Amino acid sequence: MQQGQIRDDGEELKGRVLEATGLVDYQAGAVVSRTLVKKETGTVTIFAFDKGQGLSEHTAPFDALVFVLDGESKIRIAGSTHRVKTGGMIIMPANKPHALQAVTRFKMALVMIRS
């Protein structure tokens, strides 16, 4: 898996109306991300996954909300697989193993709030 990331602090995005799916572009064979908000208390990141790409199983010490902006993903949480399509969302609970894989090209917003 190749990964790309647009690195900025999101300052130029503040106070503007944004079209979420336009904040990152698909890249062949890659996962691309752009962090919109990065604070000690949490992050908001937009991802674009090419078909078949994903994030391997891992855990996080806090809940994470995934909102699918475009396409479809398989999201596995603690051994259960869920298909989430455009407009759908799922909360991945803290300390539970989870992984994502693109069924089709898909884009998502990931919101993590640290407690």
N, C-alpha and C positions, 0 to 999 in steps of 0.2 A: 504494500500500500504506500503510495506517495502521499505526502501531506503538504498542503500549501496554507499559508496563513498571511492575511493582510494585517500588518502590525501598525496600529495607531491607537491613540488613547480615546477615540470617539468624540473628542471635543468639537470637531467640525460638524458633527451630527446633531448636537444639542439644539433644541428650540426649532427644529425643522420637521416637517411632515415627511416620513420616510416610507418607501415601498419596500417591505421586508424582503421579498424574493429578489429584488434587484441589488441587494447589498453584497451578495457574493455570486460569482458565476461558477457554473459547472466546469470541471477540468477533466479531460479523459483520464481514467484510471486513478483518480485522486479524490481526496477529501480536502476541501478548502474551508477555512473558518475565518471569521472576523469578529473580534470582541468589540461589542458596543459599549458595555459598561463593565468596568473592573474596579471593584472596591474591596476593602477588607471584609465587608459584610456579604458580598456576593458578586456574581457575574451574569451578564447576558451576552450570549454568543450566537451568531448565525452560522450554520454549516451548510455546505453543498456537497453531497456524496454522489459520485458516479455510480451507475448500476453495478452491483456486486461488491462495492466498497463498504467498509464498516469500521466500527470500533470494537476491539477485542474485549472480552469479559474483564471487568474490573469492579471495584467498589468505590464508594465515596462516603465520607463521614456526614453527609447532609443530603436531604431530599433534592431531587433534580426534576424539573418540569420540562418535558419535551412537547413542543407544539409543531406539528408537521405543516409546513407552509406550501409544499408542492411535492407530488409523487407519493411513494409508498415505502414503508420500512417495516422490517421485522425487528421487534424489540423483545429481547429475552430478559426476564427478571426472575431471579431465583429459580431457574428451570422451566418457567412458563413462558411461552412465546405468544406475542401479541402482534397483529398486523395493524399498523396505524397509517391512515391515508390523509391526504390533504384536508385540513380543517380539524383533524383529530388531535388529541393530546393524551399524554399519560404521565403519571408521576412515578419516578423511579425512587423507591424508598432508600433512605440512608442505610448503609452497611449491608445491603443486599447485592449480590453479584448481578451485573447487568451487561448487556452487549447490544449493539445495533448492526443491522446489515440492510443495505439498500436493495429492495425488490426491484424498483425502477430508480432512475435518478431521483433523488429527493433532497429537499431543503428543509431545515428545521431551525427553530429557535430553541436554545437551551437556557433555562433560567435556573440558577443555583443560588440559594440563600443560605448563608452559613448561620448556624445558631450558636 
